[in-house]
Amino acid sequence: MTTESYFKGDVFHTPTDGKLEFLEDALIQVDSAGIITKVIKKTDKHYEKACQQADITLSLSTGQCFLPGFVDLHVHAPQWPQAGIALDEPLNVWLDECTFPLEAKYADTDFAQRVYEDLVTQLLSRGTTTVLYFATIHLEASLLLAKICVEKGQRGLVGKVVMDDPQANPDFYRDASTEAALQETEQFIQSVQKLAESALQGVYPVVTPRFVPSCTDEGLAGLGALAQKYDVHVQTHCSEGQWEHDFVQERFGKTDTEVLKDFGLLKEKAVMAHGNFIRPQDGALFIETGAAVAHCPISNAYFANGVIPIKQLKKQGVIIGLGTDISGGFSPSLYDNIKQAVMSSRMLEDGVDVTRAQHERGVADSRISVIDAFSLATKGGGDALQLPVGVIKEGYAFDVQVIDSRNQGNPLPDFGVFTTPEARLQKILYLATMQNIRQVWVQGKKVHDKQGE
């Protein structure tokens, strides 16, 4: 016999890309597997009776609301200690002197345990319920990250990173060989799939070449074959900055997108981080294969050498979600990345070089709204991963943030002026802090609670 739970309160979500739907004081029915089985609107004729009959687990008060849990499509989990460090340095210095030595430390599983437990906890407390993680080249530590996601109740998609080219990676941090990299990747896939059998919220293995420049042709081909064999998710970097874009073009005479497709890595359930230099022809390949882009606006401001034309790619039909890119992006909060996504789009439209005439300074029709960016962080992420998350409706996982705009730690008053649903959500997205995130639920299970504070 199925046991339902009931949750009651205002709902903000975007079941259609970029289009806000507000449900006033909705009654949400959730089954024992954590799946939403019914959303009863206040305007439905059976609403009052349903509310009277329901044993309500959580009823929100005035000023509180439900938002979908955020989906972060790009996190380098081992880089959490590096967040905010060396961002003023060139990319090669940032990688060679900070990132690679740090990631090499994850051969020590005690160190990995400390960092990964803190990171998962921190992300949950910021409303992030589903995360696509890069781990490191270390099999044991990568499995540990997946186990910590299961234990803490976060939906984790975890990749053991492959860096098998001895000419392109530091001696102290690379795979022992291409054969070893592929063998350990297959072992990782099998182990995480076994772990998933007891994870209600789901945990998923991800085929993860770091990026084309760090891998041999044999390594890329082998990873594409494993992705096909096990039908698992794929992630890597794609045309992130000028150097990577040019390097791949010189090595193969093709774009990053074309090369990844050739190796079987551009496919459904594949998420390509950044994509700042993908052309319309590349976008067509994303659409053809069902692959998605992880837009990382804060990180892109530091290392991408340009602004990705999100609005144009969306118009073309490319699936796009949002990522923090810890630690190329300093903030673990998708709230911060939502804001930056809007600001970056405005800068792309208006241009940045004031010595040029206004009409030739920017790229017309590039700006996105904060509701568009909110949609990227929720529905867009779910679409990219092909998982039923990011929307609060029947058939989707009950992954939500409980937001309190009247919390005394950070009140968000409207003074009775801006009271429409869209204005309420805009204020939350621009001004909310961790103090306003009172609870977080994943798959019907409470995983973070500040409600009593």
C-alpha positions in Angstrom: 0.0 0.0 0.0 1.4 3.4 -1.0 1.7 6.0 1.7 1.3 9.6 0.5 2.7 12.7 2.1 1.2 16.1 1.5 2.8 19.6 1.3 0.9 22.8 1.0 2.1 26.2 -0.1 2.9 28.7 -2.9 4.8 27.2 -5.8 7.1 29.0 -8.4 8.4 27.0 -11.3 8.8 27.0 -15.1 7.2 23.9 -16.6 7.7 25.6 -20.0 11.2 27.0 -20.7 11.4 30.5 -19.4 7.7 30.9 -18.6 6.9 31.3 -14.9 3.9 29.4 -13.4 2.7 30.4 -10.0 0.4 28.2 -8.0 -1.1 29.8 -5.0 -1.2 27.6 -1.9 -1.1 24.4 -3.9 -1.5 20.9 -2.3 1.2 18.6 -3.4 0.8 14.8 -3.0 4.0 12.8 -2.9 4.3 9.0 -2.8 6.6 6.8 -0.7 9.2 6.8 -3.5 9.4 10.6 -3.4 7.5 11.2 -6.6 4.9 13.9 -7.0 1.6 12.1 -7.8 -0.7 15.0 -7.8 -0.7 18.8 -7.6 -4.1 20.2 -6.6 -4.5 23.9 -7.4 -6.5 26.3 -5.2 -8.9 26.8 -8.1 -9.7 23.0 -8.4 -13.2 22.2 -7.2 -12.0 19.4 -4.9 -9.3 21.5 -3.4 -11.0 22.3 0.0 -12.0 18.7 0.5 -8.6 17.4 -0.4 -7.0 19.7 2.1 -9.3 18.6 4.9 -8.7 15.0 4.2 -4.9 15.2 3.8 -2.5 14.6 6.7 -0.2 17.5 5.8 3.5 17.0 6.4 4.4 20.7 5.8 2.2 23.7 5.4 4.0 26.9 4.5 3.2 30.2 6.2 2.8 33.7 4.7 6.0 34.8 2.9 7.2 31.2 2.3 7.2 29.3 -0.9 8.4 26.2 -2.7 11.0 26.5 -5.4 12.3 23.5 -7.4 15.7 22.2 -6.1 18.5 23.6 -8.3 20.4 21.4 -10.7 24.1 22.2 -10.9 25.5 20.8 -14.2 29.2 21.4 -13.6 31.1 21.1 -10.3 34.7 20.0 -9.9 34.3 18.5 -6.4 38.0 18.2 -5.6 38.5 21.9 -6.3 36.2 23.0 -3.4 39.3 24.0 -1.2 40.5 26.2 -4.1 37.3 28.2 -4.4 38.2 31.9 -4.5 42.0 31.1 -5.0 44.2 32.3 -7.8 41.4 33.7 -10.0 43.5 36.7 -10.9 46.1 34.4 -12.4 46.3 33.2 -16.1 44.6 29.8 -16.7 47.9 27.9 -17.0 49.1 29.2 -13.6 45.7 28.5 -12.0 45.8 24.9 -13.3 49.5 24.1 -13.0 50.3 25.7 -9.6 47.0 25.2 -7.8 44.5 22.9 -9.4 46.6 19.9 -10.5 48.6 19.7 -7.2 45.3 20.0 -5.3 43.6 17.2 -7.2 46.6 15.0 -6.8 46.0 15.0 -3.0 42.8 12.9 -3.5 45.0 9.8 -3.5 44.5 10.3 0.2 40.9 9.1 0.9 40.9 10.7 4.4 41.4 14.1 2.7 38.8 13.3 0.1 36.3 12.3 2.8 36.7 15.7 4.6 36.3 17.8 1.5 33.5 15.9 -0.1 31.4 15.7 3.0 31.6 19.4 3.4 31.0 20.2 -0.2 27.8 18.1 -0.5 26.5 19.6 2.8 27.3 23.1 1.5 25.6 22.6 -1.8 22.4 21.1 -0.2 22.2 24.1 2.2 22.2 26.4 -0.9 19.2 24.6 -2.5 21.2 22.4 -4.9 19.6 19.0 -5.0 21.1 17.5 -8.1 24.8 17.8 -9.1 26.9 16.7 -12.0 30.4 16.2 -10.5 33.9 15.8 -11.9 35.9 13.9 -9.3 39.6 13.1 -9.9 41.6 10.3 -11.6 41.5 8.3 -8.4 39.0 5.4 -8.4 38.6 5.0 -4.7 38.1 8.7 -3.9 35.7 9.1 -6.8 33.6 6.2 -5.5 33.7 7.8 -2.1 32.1 11.0 -3.5 29.2 8.9 -4.9 28.8 7.2 -1.5 28.7 10.5 0.3 26.0 11.8 -2.1 23.9 8.7 -1.3 24.4 9.1 2.5 23.5 12.8 2.5 20.6 12.4 0.2 21.8 14.5 -2.8 21.2 13.2 -6.3 24.8 12.9 -7.5 26.1 12.2 -11.0 29.8 11.4 -10.5 32.6 11.0 -13.0 36.1 9.5 -12.5 38.2 11.9 -14.6 40.4 10.5 -17.4 43.7 12.3 -18.2 45.6 9.7 -20.1 47.9 11.6 -22.5 51.5 11.6 -21.0 52.4 14.5 -23.2 49.6 16.7 -22.0 49.4 16.2 -18.3 51.8 16.6 -15.3 53.8 13.6 -14.3 52.4 13.7 -10.8 48.8 13.8 -11.9 47.7 11.6 -14.8 46.4 8.1 -15.5 49.1 5.4 -15.5 48.1 4.4 -19.0 45.2 4.5 -21.5 44.4 0.9 -20.7 44.3 1.6 -17.0 42.1 4.7 -17.4 39.5 2.7 -19.4 39.6 -0.3 -17.1 39.1 1.9 -14.0 36.4 3.8 -15.7 34.5 0.6 -16.5 35.0 -0.6 -12.9 33.7 2.8 -11.6 30.6 2.6 -13.8 29.8 -0.9 -12.5 30.4 0.0 -8.9 28.2 3.1 -9.0 25.4 1.3 -10.8 25.6 -1.3 -7.9 25.5 1.5 -5.4 22.5 3.0 -7.1 20.4 -0.1 -6.3 20.0 1.2 -2.7 19.9 5.0 -3.4 16.3 6.2 -3.5 17.2 9.6 -5.0 19.5 8.1 -7.5 23.3 8.1 -8.1 24.8 7.8 -11.5 28.2 7.1 -13.1 29.4 9.6 -15.7 32.0 9.0 -18.4 34.4 11.9 -17.9 37.3 12.8 -20.2 38.7 16.0 -18.6 38.7 17.6 -22.1 40.0 16.7 -25.5 43.5 18.2 -25.0 44.2 15.9 -21.9 43.2 12.7 -23.6 44.7 10.4 -26.4 42.6 9.4 -29.4 42.5 5.9 -28.0 41.3 7.1 -24.7 38.5 9.2 -26.2 37.4 6.4 -28.4 37.4 3.9 -25.5 35.4 6.3 -23.4 32.9 6.7 -26.2 32.5 2.9 -26.4 31.9 2.6 -22.7 29.3 5.4 -22.8 27.5 3.4 -25.5 27.9 0.0 -23.8 26.5 1.1 -20.4 24.2 3.9 -21.7 25.5 6.3 -19.1 25.9 10.1 -18.8 28.9 11.8 -20.3 30.5 15.1 -19.3 33.5 17.1 -20.4 34.6 20.6 -21.3 33.8 21.8 -24.8 35.1 25.0 -26.5 35.5 26.7 -23.1 38.1 29.3 -24.0 40.2 30.5 -26.9 43.2 28.2 -26.1 41.1 25.0 -26.0 39.1 25.9 -29.0 42.2 26.6 -31.1 44.2 23.6 -29.7 41.5 21.1 -30.8 41.1 22.9 -34.2 44.8 22.6 -34.8 45.0 18.9 -33.7 42.0 17.6 -35.6 41.1 20.3 -38.1 37.6 20.3 -36.5 35.7 22.0 -33.7 35.5 20.5 -30.2 31.9 19.6 -30.9 32.7 17.7 -34.1 35.6 15.8 -32.4 33.5 14.8 -29.5 30.7 13.5 -31.8 33.3 11.6 -33.8 34.4 9.7 -30.6 30.8 8.9 -29.6 30.8 11.4 -26.7 28.2 13.8 -28.0 25.0 12.0 -27.3 21.8 12.0 -25.2 22.6 12.4 -21.5 25.9 14.2 -22.5 26.6 17.6 -20.9 29.3 19.8 -22.4 30.5 22.4 -20.0 30.9 26.0 -21.2 30.6 25.9 -25.0 31.5 29.5 -25.4 32.8 29.1 -28.9 30.3 26.7 -30.3 29.0 27.9 -33.7 25.5 27.5 -35.1 26.8 24.4 -37.0 27.9 23.0 -33.7 24.6 23.8 -32.1 22.9 21.8 -34.8 25.0 18.8 -33.8 23.9 19.3 -30.2 20.3 19.2 -31.3 20.9 16.2 -33.6 22.5 14.1 -30.8 20.4 15.4 -27.8 23.5 16.7 -26.0 23.3 19.7 -23.7 25.4 22.7 -22.7 26.3 23.6 -19.1 26.4 27.4 -18.9 28.9 28.5 -16.2 28.6 32.3 -16.2 30.8 33.2 -13.3 33.6 30.9 -14.4 33.3 32.1 -17.9 33.9 35.7 -16.8 37.4 34.6 -15.6 38.5 32.0 -18.1 36.3 31.8 -21.2 37.6 34.8 -23.2 34.0 35.6 -24.3 30.3 35.4 -23.5 28.3 32.5 -24.8 25.2 33.6 -26.8 22.7 31.7 -24.6 19.6 33.3 -26.1 20.5 32.5 -29.6 21.4 28.9 -28.7 18.1 28.5 -26.9 16.3 29.9 -30.0 18.1 27.3 -32.1 16.9 24.5 -29.8 20.0 23.6 -27.8 19.3 22.3 -24.4 21.0 24.4 -21.8 21.3 24.3 -18.0 23.4 26.1 -15.4 26.6 25.3 -13.6 28.8 26.8 -10.9 32.0 25.3 -12.2 33.6 25.3 -8.7 36.3 26.4 -8.5 36.8 28.3 -11.8 33.6 29.8 -10.5 34.2 31.0 -6.9 30.6 30.7 -5.7 28.9 27.4 -4.8 25.5 29.1 -5.2 23.3 28.8 -8.3 21.6 32.0 -7.0 24.8 33.8 -7.8 25.1 32.2 -11.2 21.5 33.0 -12.1 22.3 36.7 -11.5 25.6 36.5 -13.4 23.9 34.7 -16.3 21.6 37.8 -16.7 24.4 40.3 -16.3 26.6 38.5 -18.8 23.8 38.4 -21.4 23.2 42.1 -20.9 26.9 42.8 -21.5 26.9 40.7 -24.6 24.0 42.7 -26.0 25.3 46.1 -25.0 29.0 45.4 -25.7 31.9 46.3 -23.6 34.2 48.5 -25.7 33.0 52.0 -25.4 35.5 53.2 -28.1 33.2 51.6 -30.6 29.9 53.1 -31.8 26.9 51.8 -29.9 25.4 50.0 -32.9 28.5 47.9 -33.5 29.5 47.4 -29.8 27.3 44.4 -28.9 25.3 41.4 -30.2 21.7 42.4 -30.7 18.9 40.4 -29.0 21.2 38.6 -26.5 19.7 39.5 -23.1 17.9 36.9 -21.0 15.6 37.6 -18.0 16.1 36.4 -14.4 13.2 34.1 -15.0 15.0 32.6 -18.0 18.1 32.1 -15.8 15.9 30.5 -13.1 14.5 28.1 -15.7 18.1 27.2 -16.7 18.9 26.3 -13.1 15.9 24.1 -12.7 14.0 22.7 -15.7 17.0 23.2 -18.0 19.2 21.1 -15.8 16.6 18.3 -15.6 16.2 18.3 -19.4 20.0 18.2 -19.9 20.3 15.1 -17.6 17.1 13.6 -18.9 15.9 13.2 -15.3 12.4 14.1 -13.9 13.7 17.0 -11.8 13.5 20.8 -11.8 9.7 21.1 -12.0 7.1 20.7 -9.4 4.5 18.6 -11.2 3.1 15.1 -11.4 5.7 12.5 -12.3 8.6 14.5 -11.1 10.8 13.9 -8.0 9.8 16.0 -5.0 13.0 18.1 -4.9 12.2 21.5 -3.4 13.6 24.5 -1.5 11.5 26.1 1.1 12.1 29.8 0.9 11.1 32.3 3.6 11.1 35.9 2.5 10.2 37.0 6.0 13.1 35.4 7.8 14.6 37.8 10.2 18.1 36.9 9.2 17.5 38.4 5.8 14.0 39.8 5.3 12.9 40.6 1.8 10.0 43.2 2.3 7.9 44.4 -0.6 6.2 47.2 1.4 3.0 46.3 -0.3 4.2 47.7 -3.6 5.7 44.9 -5.8 3.4 42.0 -4.9 2.8 40.1 -8.2 4.1 36.6 -8.4 6.8 37.5 -10.8 8.0 40.4 -8.6 8.1 38.1 -5.6 10.3 35.6 -7.4 12.5 38.3 -8.8 13.2 39.6 -5.3 14.0 36.1 -4.1 16.3 35.3 -7.0 18.3 38.6 -6.6 18.3 39.0 -2.8 17.9 35.7 -1.1 20.7 34.3 1.0 21.2 31.0 2.8 19.2 32.4 5.6 16.1 32.4 3.4 16.5 28.7 2.5 14.8 27.1 5.5 14.5 23.5 4.2 15.6 21.4 1.3 13.9 18.2 0.3 15.3 15.6 -2.2 13.0 12.8 -3.5 10.6 13.4 -0.7 13.2 13.3 2.1 14.3 16.3 4.1 18.0 16.8 3.7 18.5 20.3 5.2 16.6 22.1 7.9 16.9 25.6 9.4 13.2 26.0 10.0 13.5 26.0 13.7 16.3 28.7 13.9 
